[in-house]
Amino acid sequence: MPGKRIRVLIAKPGLDGHDRGAKAIARGLRDAGMEVIYLGLRLTPEQIAEAVVQEDVDAVGLSCLSGAHLTVFPKTVKLVREKTSKDILFVGGGIIPEKDIPRLREAGFAWIFGPGAPLPEISEFIKTSLEKRAA
């Protein structure tokens, strides 16, 4: 996406109360030159979808440690797609069992990053994926 600063929204859907990882990702993406909107904790998929549209983001990163990822992640994608025709990149992270990743990919997530994923790997994935979509 030459000449355009990538806008990424980071959010914690559900009742999960731990956001250290999400905040670290937000800082890392900001340091990589992206504009980051961090929404915070305990959000509903509806709140996230509304913010995605209002903020006109290019990518959304959701984090879940509570085990609700198979419910809140797909619902968020569905709601966003109902609200906008923009081709938004979705990535996820947190404590997500390997066996659940194919279902999340089917729901629209480009990738799921596990605990300890290197920040440069995450930022490069977002940049590369968005460049491919723009081409």
C-alpha positions as CSV (number, residue, x, y, z in Angstrom):
1,M,0.0,0.0,0.0
2,P,2.5,2.6,-1.2
3,G,2.0,6.1,0.1
4,K,-0.8,5.1,2.5
5,R,-0.3,4.5,6.2
6,I,-1.9,1.2,7.2
7,R,-4.7,1.6,9.8
8,V,-5.1,-1.3,12.2
9,L,-7.7,-1.8,14.9
10,I,-6.8,-4.0,17.8
11,A,-9.5,-5.2,20.2
12,K,-10.3,-7.7,22.9
13,P,-13.8,-9.2,22.4
14,G,-15.6,-11.0,25.1
15,L,-15.0,-11.1,28.9
16,D,-11.3,-11.6,28.7
17,G,-9.6,-9.2,31.2
18,H,-6.0,-9.5,30.2
19,D,-4.6,-7.1,27.6
20,R,-0.9,-7.0,28.0
21,G,-0.3,-8.9,24.7
22,A,-2.8,-6.8,22.8
23,K,-1.1,-3.7,24.0
24,A,2.3,-5.0,23.1
25,I,1.0,-5.8,19.6
26,A,-0.5,-2.3,19.3
27,R,2.8,-0.7,20.3
28,G,4.8,-3.0,17.9
29,L,2.6,-2.2,14.9
30,R,2.8,1.5,15.7
31,D,6.5,1.3,15.9
32,A,6.5,-0.5,12.5
33,G,4.8,2.7,11.0
34,M,1.2,1.7,11.2
35,E,-1.6,3.8,12.6
36,V,-3.2,1.8,15.5
37,I,-6.5,2.2,17.1
38,Y,-6.6,0.2,20.3
39,L,-10.2,-0.3,21.6
40,G,-9.5,-2.0,24.9
41,L,-11.2,-4.8,26.8
42,R,-14.5,-6.5,27.1
43,L,-16.0,-5.4,23.8
44,T,-18.9,-7.0,22.0
45,P,-18.6,-7.9,18.3
46,E,-21.1,-5.2,17.6
47,Q,-19.0,-2.5,19.2
48,I,-15.9,-3.7,17.3
49,A,-17.7,-3.8,14.0
50,E,-19.0,-0.3,14.5
51,A,-15.5,1.0,15.3
52,V,-14.1,-0.8,12.3
53,V,-16.5,1.1,10.0
54,Q,-16.1,4.5,11.8
55,E,-12.3,4.3,11.8
56,D,-12.0,3.1,8.2
57,V,-9.3,0.6,9.0
58,D,-7.4,-1.7,6.7
59,A,-6.9,-4.5,9.2
60,V,-8.4,-5.8,12.4
61,G,-6.5,-7.8,15.1
62,L,-8.5,-9.6,17.7
63,S,-7.1,-11.2,20.8
64,C,-8.7,-13.8,23.0
65,L,-7.4,-15.7,26.0
66,S,-10.8,-16.8,27.4
67,G,-11.7,-19.5,25.0
68,A,-14.5,-17.6,23.4
69,H,-12.7,-17.2,20.1
70,L,-14.9,-19.6,18.1
71,T,-17.9,-17.4,19.0
72,V,-16.7,-13.8,19.1
73,F,-14.1,-13.9,16.3
74,P,-16.5,-15.2,13.5
75,K,-19.3,-13.0,14.7
76,T,-17.1,-10.0,14.5
77,V,-16.1,-10.8,10.9
78,K,-19.7,-11.4,9.9
79,L,-20.9,-8.1,11.4
80,V,-18.1,-6.1,9.8
81,R,-18.8,-7.7,6.4
82,E,-22.5,-6.8,6.8
83,K,-21.6,-3.1,7.5
84,T,-18.9,-2.5,4.8
85,S,-17.8,-3.9,1.5
86,K,-14.2,-2.9,2.1
87,D,-11.9,-5.9,2.0
88,I,-10.5,-5.8,5.6
89,L,-7.8,-8.1,6.7
90,F,-8.5,-10.0,9.9
91,V,-5.8,-11.6,12.1
92,G,-6.2,-13.1,15.5
93,G,-4.1,-14.0,18.5
94,G,-4.1,-15.3,22.0
95,I,-4.5,-18.7,23.5
96,I,-6.1,-20.5,20.6
97,P,-5.8,-24.3,20.2
98,E,-4.3,-25.5,16.9
99,K,-7.5,-27.6,16.2
100,D,-9.6,-24.3,16.2
101,I,-7.4,-22.5,13.6
102,P,-9.0,-24.0,10.5
103,R,-12.4,-22.9,11.7
104,L,-11.2,-19.4,12.2
105,R,-9.5,-19.4,8.8
106,E,-12.8,-20.5,7.3
107,A,-14.6,-17.6,9.1
108,G,-12.3,-15.1,7.4
109,F,-9.1,-14.8,9.4
110,A,-6.0,-14.6,7.3
111,W,-3.8,-15.8,10.2
112,I,-3.8,-16.7,13.8
113,F,-0.7,-15.8,15.8
114,G,0.1,-17.7,19.0
115,P,1.7,-16.4,22.2
116,G,5.3,-15.1,21.6
117,A,4.9,-14.5,17.9
118,P,7.6,-12.0,16.9
119,L,6.3,-8.5,16.3
120,P,8.3,-8.1,13.1
121,E,6.6,-11.3,11.8
122,I,3.1,-9.9,12.6
123,S,3.8,-6.5,11.1
124,E,5.3,-8.0,8.0
125,F,2.4,-10.4,7.5
126,I,-0.1,-7.5,7.7
127,K,1.9,-5.3,5.3
128,T,2.5,-8.1,2.8
129,S,-1.1,-9.3,2.9
130,L,-2.5,-5.8,2.4
131,E,-0.1,-5.2,-0.5
132,K,-1.3,-8.5,-2.2
133,R,-4.9,-7.4,-1.8
134,A,-4.2,-4.0,-3.3
135,A,-2.4,-5.4,-6.3
